């Protein structure tokens, strides 16, 4: 995989006028206008979000310099920089090169820039065996569509009463006839809040049988005695 990157960078540098491309060490001192590409780091590169098997990805960080301090070498480095900054497939990092890098390489400080090259290695996609049997499992939640009515102690409908199942994100409100409709399970608890006689009162109720209307009195009968 590194061979492909080396070939790509060699072609790129040659098109900008480099007479030679060196990937490590020093070139022969024959006056050739050369570019030195030093691979100094392998950086992480997060995989893309995909429904298939994501490729292996990483980034190669090269230090790009020229092998001479002549005006021609500086012009070549400028062309390389401008070309790399216009290439959407690579990334350029500018700034001072830390002295530790030059000391480690044994080179005198010189004009340079960092070139980040992403590498993607596709992986073979697994092939799932064809299913010979199709099994469909259906589980019911036990919820039943319920219709109910909220009334006061005189049996009069209460409009605008707040009706909410315990744990439900949003409440409902009764219509002008005090009616409400919702889906509930036998074990659910219904919270009903209404203003009766100028007082806000709340009632907790459990649903009756599946085919039975759901009457809710506010306040409940035991509080009216």
N, C-alpha and C positions, 0 to 999 in steps of 0.2 A: 504493500500500500504506500510506503514511503517513496518507492521508485516512481509511482505515478505523480506524486507531489513534486519530486525533483525534476521530472521531465517537464511538468507544467511550468515551474519557475524558470528553468533553463530557457524554454521557448519565450517566456515573457521577457526575461532580461535581454535575450539576444535581439528581440524585436525593438528594444529601446536603444540598441547600439553597443551592447557589451561584446567584447571580443572573446571573453571566456567567463565561465561561471564556476566558482569554487565553493564547495559546500563544507569544507573543513580545512583548517590549516592555512598556510600561505601558498600563493601561486608562484610559479617560476618568475624570477625577475628578468623577463625578456621584453619589458616595455608594453606588453599587451594590456589594453584597456579592459580590466576585468572587474567583475562584481563578486563579492564574497557574501554568501548566505550561510549564516551559522545558526544551526538549530540548537537553541539553548533552553527550551522548556516545552513540555507537553501539558496542555491546560485542559480542564474539564469542559464539557460541552453538553448541556442537558438534552436528553432525547426528546423528540417531538411527541406531542400527544396524538396518538393514532389508534385506530381500532385493530390494526394489524401489529405484528411484532416489530417493535421500534428498532431502527438500525443502531449499531455502535457508533458513537460520535465522540470526537475529541478535537482539540485545536493545537496546531504546531506554531510555535513562536520563534521566528527567525530574526536575527540581527542582520540588517542589510547595510553593507558598507562597500566602498570602492577601494581598489588596491593601490590607489595612487593619490597624491595630494595635488595633482595638476589641475588646471582649469577644465580640461576635458573630462577628468574624472568627476569633478563637482557638477558639471553639466549633465553627465550621465546619471548621477545620483538624483539630480533634480527631476529628470525625465522619469526615472523609476518611481519616485515619490508621487508625482502627479498622476502617472498611470495607475498606481496602486490605489490612490484615493478615489479614482473614478471607477474602480472595479467593485461591483456589489458583492462579489463572492469572497472578498478578503477584507481584512480590517487593518488599518494603520494606526499605530500609537506613536505620538510625538513627545518630545521632552528630552531632558538631559539623561544621558546614559550614566548610571551610577559608576563611580570610579572603581568599585569592586569588580565590575564586569571586565573592565579593561585590564586590571591587574590579573584576574583569573585567566584571561585569554593571552596575556603577555603582549598586548598590543598597545601602541600609543593612542591616546584619545583622538578621535576623528569624527567627522560628520557621519551620522547614521540614523536609522529609524527602525522601529519594530514592525514586522509584518506578521499578522496572525492569519493562518490558513486553516479553515475548517476541513475536517476529514470525516466522511460518513462511510461506514462499512455496512452494507445491507446484509441482513440475516435471512436464511431460508425460512420461509413461512411454513409453519406446521400444517399438515393436512389432516383434518379431522375425519375419522371413518364415517361412512354413511350409516345413519340409524336404520336398523331393520325393523324396529318396532317404535311406534309413537305412543307415548303414555301421557295422557292429559289428566292432571290432578286439579280438581276444582274444590275449593273450600269456601263455604258460606260464612258470613260474619254473624248471621242471626239477626240482622237488622230488618225491621219491618216498617213500611210506610205508615205513619200514624197521623190521624186527624183528631184534633182536640179543640176544646172550647174553654176559655177562662171566664168565670162569672164571679160576681160578688155574693154576699150571703142572701140577697133577695133573688138570686138566679138571673140577674141582669148581666148581659155580656160586658166585658171590660175591654175596651179598645186600646191599643197601644201598649199592652202589657209586654214586658221583656221576657222572652222565652229562650232558654239556652240549655243545651245538654251539657252535663259536666264533662269538661275536657274539650268541648268544641271551640274552635277559634272565634266564631262569630255568632252573635245572638240573632233571634228572630223576634218579630213583633206581631201581635194579634191585629186582625183587621177590624173594621167597624162592627162586625158581628161577634168579635171576640174569638174568632177561629184562628188556628195555626195548623201547619202541616210540617212534618219532619220525619226522618228515618231514625229509629231507635231500637235498641235491644232490650230484652226483658230486664237485664240487670242495670240498665242505665238510670241515672238520676236526672230529673228535670228541675231546673231552677226557674221559678216564675216570680217576677218582681212587678208589682203594680201599685198605683196610688189609689188607695181606698179611703174615702172620707178625709182627704187631706193628709193622710199618712202613707208613707212608703212601706209596703209590707212584702215579705218574701215567703214563698212556699216551696218546699221540696216535694216532688211527686215521682212515683214509679209508674211505668206504663202498665195498663191492664192487659187483659187477654188480647190475642192477635186481631180478632174481629170486633173488639169492643171500642166504642168511641172513648176518647180520653178527656173526661171532665176534670177541670182543676178549679177549685173554689178558693178565693182569696178574701179574707183569711180562711184557713181550713176550718171545718165544722167544729172541731174540739175547742177552738178559740172563741167561738161565738156563744158558748153556753153561759 
